[in-house]
Amino acid sequence: MDAERKLIMMVDDNLANLKVGKIALTDTYKVLTATSAEKMFELLERYSPEMILLDIEMPDMNGYEAIKLLKERPETADMPVIFLTAKSDGESESEGLSLGAIDYISKPFSPPLLRKRIEVHLLVESQKRELQNFSDNLREMVKEKTRAAIYLQNKIIKTVAELVECRGDITGGHIERTQHCLDILLRTMIEHNIYPEQSAAWDIDTLLQSSQLHDVGKISISDLILQKPGRLTDEEFAAMKKHVEFGVDIIEKIEAGDNDSDFLSYAKIFIAYHHEKWDGSGYPYGLAGEGIPLLGRLMAVADVYDALTSERPYKNAFPHEEAVKIIEEGRGVHFDPALIDLFTDFAAEKFPANRAEPFICAEGDDNDNFSV
C-alpha cells in the first residue's frame, strides 16, 4: 500500500513547520523533508517527488531562486511546486506564480486545506499527463498514418509515371533514373552554393517526388507515336511536343481542388520547362537564360543525360564519358552554363557509380532532341 502512495517533498528551514506538514500528510502520502534548498537539490538526485512544497523565506537560497533552478533543469522542470509562505501580499503571490509555481499557500496552514489543495493539484497534474500521453499517442498515430499515405501516394505516382513513360510490355526506368540524377544535381548545387536564393525555400523530398510527373502529359499522346520504332517525322514530333501542354493541363485540373500544394507547384514547373533551352530555341515557350525556371534547367540536364545513356530501338546507349562530352558541348546553348560547369566537375565522380544499366524503352525521338 505504501508503494502506491505518492511522494511529496516539503522544503522549509523551520523544523516545526516540517513536523506539522509531515503529520498532516503522512496518512495519505509519503513525505520527504528538507531544511534548505541545497538539501532539496541533493535529495532530488535520488528521488522524484510528485510535488514540492517550497518555503519562500529561507537563508542562503530562497524559494524564488530555488524554483528558477528547478525550472531550468530538464529533470525537474515539470515538477509541480506549491509555495509555502508567511507573506500574504498580492505582489509576492504574483511573483511566485510568474516563476512557475502552481499555487501559493499561506502559513500557518490548515492541515485539511493543505491536503485538499495537494489532492486537487495532483489530480490536475495526473489529468495533464494523461492528456499529454493521449496527445502524443494520437500524434504518433497521425504520423504513422501520414507516412503510410505518403508511401502509398508515392508508389502510385511512380507506377503511373512509369506506365506513361513506357506503355506496353517493355519496362522502363527513365523516371527512376532521372529522379536519381536530379537528386545528385540538386544536392551538389546546394552544397556548392549555386543559386542559393532560388533554392533556399525548396522542400527537396517533395520536389524529387514531384519530378516523377515531368512527362505525365504523354498519357495523352498516341501509342503510334510513343511506340514508334524509329525517329519521328516533323509532324509526329510536333504532336509529341504537346505532351508538355497536356501535362500542365492535368496538374492545373488537380490544382483546382488543392491550390496550396508544393508538390503540384513543383510538378507543374518540371512539366512546363524541362524542354526549354538556354538559347531560347526550346519548347513550348521559347524561354531563354534565367527566364527559364531553375527547376526546369536542372531537369533538362538530368533528362538529356538519361536519354543519352539509355539504349533506344534506333540507337545504342552512349558511354558515360561521351554523354558528358555532348552535354558539355551544349553549355550556353541547351543548358545553363553554371549547372554544366558544376556537372562537369562532379559527373565523373558521382554518376558512373550510381548509373543504372542501359535499358530499352520504345520512345520517339528526333535528330535534334535527345529527350522528348
C-alpha positions in Angstrom: 0.0 0.0 0.0 2.9 2.4 0.9 4.4 1.8 -2.5 1.2 3.2 -4.2 1.3 6.4 -2.2 2.7 9.5 -4.0 5.8 11.1 -2.8 5.6 14.8 -1.6 8.7 16.8 -0.8 8.4 19.6 1.8 11.2 22.2 2.0 11.3 24.6 4.9 14.0 25.9 7.2 11.6 25.8 10.2 11.5 22.3 11.7 8.2 22.9 13.4 6.5 23.6 10.0 8.1 20.5 8.6 6.8 18.4 11.5 3.2 19.8 11.2 3.2 19.3 7.5 4.5 15.7 7.8 1.9 14.8 10.4 -0.9 16.3 8.2 0.2 14.4 5.1 1.6 11.1 6.3 -1.7 9.2 6.3 -2.2 9.9 2.6 1.3 10.4 1.1 4.9 9.5 1.5 6.6 12.7 2.8 10.2 13.7 2.3 11.5 16.8 4.1 14.4 19.1 3.5 15.6 22.1 5.7 17.1 24.1 2.8 17.0 24.4 -1.0 20.5 23.0 -1.1 19.3 19.9 0.7 16.3 19.7 -1.6 18.6 19.5 -4.7 20.7 16.8 -3.0 17.5 14.7 -2.4 16.4 15.3 -6.0 19.4 13.4 -7.2 17.9 10.3 -5.7 14.1 10.9 -5.5 11.5 12.2 -8.0 8.6 13.6 -6.0 5.1 14.1 -7.4 5.1 17.6 -5.9 7.3 20.0 -4.0 6.0 22.3 -1.2 8.6 25.0 -1.1 9.1 27.7 1.5 10.0 31.2 0.1 11.9 32.8 3.0 14.9 30.6 3.6 18.6 31.5 4.2 21.3 31.1 1.6 18.8 30.3 -1.3 15.2 31.5 -1.1 12.2 29.9 -2.7 12.3 32.2 -5.7 15.9 31.4 -6.5 15.2 27.7 -6.0 12.3 27.5 -8.3 14.2 29.2 -11.1 16.8 26.4 -10.8 14.1 23.8 -10.8 12.6 25.1 -14.0 16.0 25.4 -15.7 16.8 21.7 -15.2 15.1 19.3 -17.6 14.7 16.6 -15.0 12.8 18.9 -12.6 11.3 21.4 -14.9 7.8 19.8 -14.9 7.6 19.1 -11.2 4.7 21.0 -9.7 5.7 23.5 -7.0 3.4 25.0 -4.4 4.9 27.9 -2.4 4.5 28.0 1.4 5.0 31.4 2.9 4.0 33.7 5.7 3.7 36.6 3.2 0.2 37.5 2.2 0.6 40.4 -0.2 -0.6 40.1 -3.8 2.8 41.1 -5.2 4.7 38.2 -3.6 2.0 35.8 -4.8 2.1 37.2 -8.3 5.9 36.8 -8.4 5.7 33.2 -7.3 3.1 32.2 -9.9 5.1 34.0 -12.6 8.1 31.9 -11.8 6.2 28.7 -12.4 4.5 27.8 -9.1 1.1 26.3 -9.4 -0.3 27.6 -6.1 0.5 29.7 -3.1 -0.4 28.6 0.5 0.0 30.9 3.4 1.4 29.8 6.7 0.4 28.8 9.3 -1.6 26.5 7.1 -4.7 24.4 7.9 -3.9 20.7 7.6 -7.2 19.8 5.9 -6.8 22.7 3.5 -3.2 21.7 2.7 -4.4 18.1 2.0 -7.2 19.3 -0.2 -5.0 21.7 -2.2 -2.4 19.0 -2.8 -5.2 16.5 -3.8 -6.7 18.9 -6.3 -3.4 19.8 -7.9 -2.2 16.2 -8.1 -5.4 15.3 -9.9 -4.9 18.2 -12.3 -1.3 17.1 -12.9 -2.4 13.5 -13.5 -5.1 14.6 -16.0 -2.5 16.8 -17.7 -0.2 13.8 -18.1 -3.0 11.6 -19.4 -4.0 14.3 -21.9 -0.3 14.7 -23.0 0.1 10.9 -23.4 -3.1 10.8 -25.4 -1.9 13.7 -27.5 1.5 12.1 -28.0 -0.1 8.8 -29.0 -2.5 10.5 -31.3 0.3 12.5 -32.9 2.3 9.3 -33.4 -0.8 7.6 -34.9 -1.3 10.5 -37.3 2.4 10.5 -38.2 2.2 6.8 -38.9 -0.9 7.1 -41.0 0.6 10.1 -42.8 3.8 8.1 -43.6 1.7 5.2 -44.9 -0.4 7.5 -47.0 2.6 9.3 -48.4 4.3 6.0 -49.2 1.2 4.7 -51.0 0.9 8.0 -52.8 4.5 7.9 -54.0 4.1 4.3 -55.1 1.0 5.2 -57.1 2.7 8.3 -58.6 5.8 6.3 -59.6 3.7 3.5 -61.1 1.5 5.9 -63.1 4.6 7.8 -64.3 6.4 4.6 -65.4 3.2 3.5 -67.2 3.0 6.8 -69.0 6.7 6.7 -69.9 6.8 3.2 -71.3 3.4 1.9 -72.2 3.0 -1.7 -73.3 5.1 -4.7 -72.5 8.5 -3.0 -72.4 9.7 -1.9 -68.9 11.2 1.4 -68.4 13.2 3.1 -65.7 13.6 6.6 -67.1 11.5 8.1 -64.3 13.6 6.5 -61.5 16.9 7.4 -63.2 16.1 11.0 -63.9 14.9 11.4 -60.3 18.2 9.9 -59.2 20.2 12.2 -61.5 18.2 15.2 -60.4 18.8 14.3 -56.7 22.6 14.4 -57.4 22.4 17.7 -59.3 20.2 19.4 -56.7 22.2 18.4 -53.6 25.5 19.2 -55.3 24.3 22.5 -56.5 23.1 23.4 -53.0 26.4 22.1 -51.5 28.4 24.4 -53.8 26.2 27.3 -53.1 25.0 27.7 -56.7 21.7 29.8 -56.9 21.3 29.8 -53.1 18.5 32.4 -53.1 16.3 30.4 -55.5 16.8 27.1 -53.8 16.6 28.2 -50.1 12.9 27.5 -49.7 12.8 24.3 -51.6 11.5 21.1 -49.9 13.9 18.7 -51.6 12.0 15.5 -50.7 8.7 16.8 -52.1 10.4 18.3 -55.1 12.1 15.0 -56.0 8.8 13.1 -55.7 7.0 15.6 -57.9 9.8 15.3 -60.6 8.4 11.8 -61.4 5.5 13.6 -63.2 7.6 15.6 -65.6 6.4 13.6 -68.6 2.9 12.8 -67.3 1.4 14.6 -70.4 2.5 11.7 -72.5 -0.6 9.9 -71.3 -2.5 11.9 -73.9 0.0 11.0 -76.8 -0.9 8.3 -79.2 0.7 4.9 -78.9 1.6 5.1 -82.6 4.0 8.0 -81.7 5.1 6.8 -78.3 5.9 3.3 -79.5 7.2 4.1 -83.0 10.4 2.0 -83.6 12.3 4.8 -85.2 12.8 8.6 -85.4 9.7 10.8 -85.5 8.7 12.8 -88.5 8.3 16.6 -88.1 4.5 16.2 -87.8 4.9 13.4 -85.2 7.4 15.4 -83.3 5.1 18.4 -83.2 2.4 16.2 -81.8 4.8 14.7 -79.3 5.7 18.2 -78.0 2.2 18.7 -77.0 2.8 16.4 -74.0 4.0 19.5 -72.1 0.8 21.3 -72.7 -1.2 18.2 -71.8 0.8 17.7 -68.6 0.4 21.3 -67.4 -3.4 21.0 -68.0 -3.5 17.8 -66.0 -1.8 19.4 -63.0 -4.0 22.6 -63.2 -7.1 20.5 -63.1 -5.8 18.8 -59.9 -4.8 22.2 -58.5 -8.4 23.4 -58.8 -9.2 21.3 -55.8 -5.9 21.9 -54.0 -4.5 25.4 -54.6 -1.8 25.3 -51.9 0.3 22.2 -52.8 4.0 22.5 -53.1 4.0 19.1 -54.7 1.8 20.2 -57.6 3.6 23.5 -58.0 6.9 21.7 -58.3 5.4 19.2 -60.7 4.0 21.9 -63.0 7.4 23.6 -63.2 9.1 20.4 -64.2 6.5 19.6 -66.8 6.3 23.0 -68.3 10.0 23.9 -68.6 12.2 20.9 -68.9 12.3 21.2 -72.7 13.3 24.9 -72.7 16.8 25.7 -73.8 19.3 28.3 -72.6 19.5 30.0 -76.0 15.7 30.2 -76.4 15.3 27.5 -79.0 13.4 25.1 -76.8 9.7 24.5 -76.4 6.9 25.2 -75.6 7.5 28.8 -74.6 10.9 29.6 -76.2 12.2 31.0 -72.9 15.9 31.8 -72.6 18.6 32.1 -69.9 17.5 32.6 -66.4 14.0 33.3 -67.7 13.6 29.5 -67.6 12.8 28.4 -64.0 15.8 26.8 -62.3 13.9 23.5 -61.7 13.3 23.3 -65.5 17.0 23.9 -66.2 18.0 21.2 -63.7 15.6 18.7 -65.1 16.8 19.4 -68.7 20.3 18.2 -67.7 19.1 15.1 -65.9 16.6 14.3 -68.7 19.1 14.6 -71.5 21.8 12.7 -69.6 19.5 9.7 -69.2 18.3 9.9 -72.8 21.9 9.8 -74.0 23.0 6.9 -71.8 19.9 4.8 -72.4 19.5 2.4 -75.3 16.7 3.0 -77.8 15.5 0.8 -80.7 17.2 3.1 -83.1 20.4 3.9 -81.2 22.9 2.4 -78.8 23.4 3.9 -75.4 26.3 6.5 -75.3 29.1 5.7 -72.8 29.1 7.9 -69.8 32.2 9.9 -71.0 30.7 10.6 -74.4 27.4 11.6 -72.9 29.2 14.1 -70.6 31.1 15.5 -73.6 27.9 16.0 -75.5 26.2 17.8 -72.6 29.3 20.0 -72.1 29.0 21.0 -75.8 25.5 22.2 -75.0 26.8 24.6 -72.4 25.3 28.0 -73.0 23.2 26.6 -75.9 20.9 23.9 -74.5 22.0 24.2 -70.9 22.6 26.7 -68.1 26.4 27.3 -68.1 26.6 27.4 -64.3 24.9 24.0 -64.0 27.1 22.5 -66.7 30.3 23.7 -65.0 29.1 22.0 -61.9 28.0 18.9 -63.8 31.5 18.6 -65.4 33.2 18.9 -62.0 31.3 16.1 -60.3 29.9 13.9 -63.2 32.9 11.5 -63.3 32.9 11.2 -59.5 29.1 10.7 -58.9 27.4 9.5 -62.0 29.1 6.3 -63.2 29.0 4.6 -59.8 25.3 5.3 -59.4 24.2 4.8 -63.0 21.7 2.0 -63.7 22.4 -0.3 -66.7 21.1 0.9 -70.1 17.6 -0.2 -70.9 15.4 -0.4 -74.0 12.3 1.8 -74.0 10.1 2.3 -77.1 10.0 6.1 -77.2 10.1 8.5 -80.1 12.9 11.0 -80.7 14.2 13.3 -83.4 17.6 14.3 -84.8 17.9 17.4 -82.7 16.5 16.4 -79.4 17.9 13.8 -77.1 14.7 13.7 -75.0 11.1 14.4 -75.9 
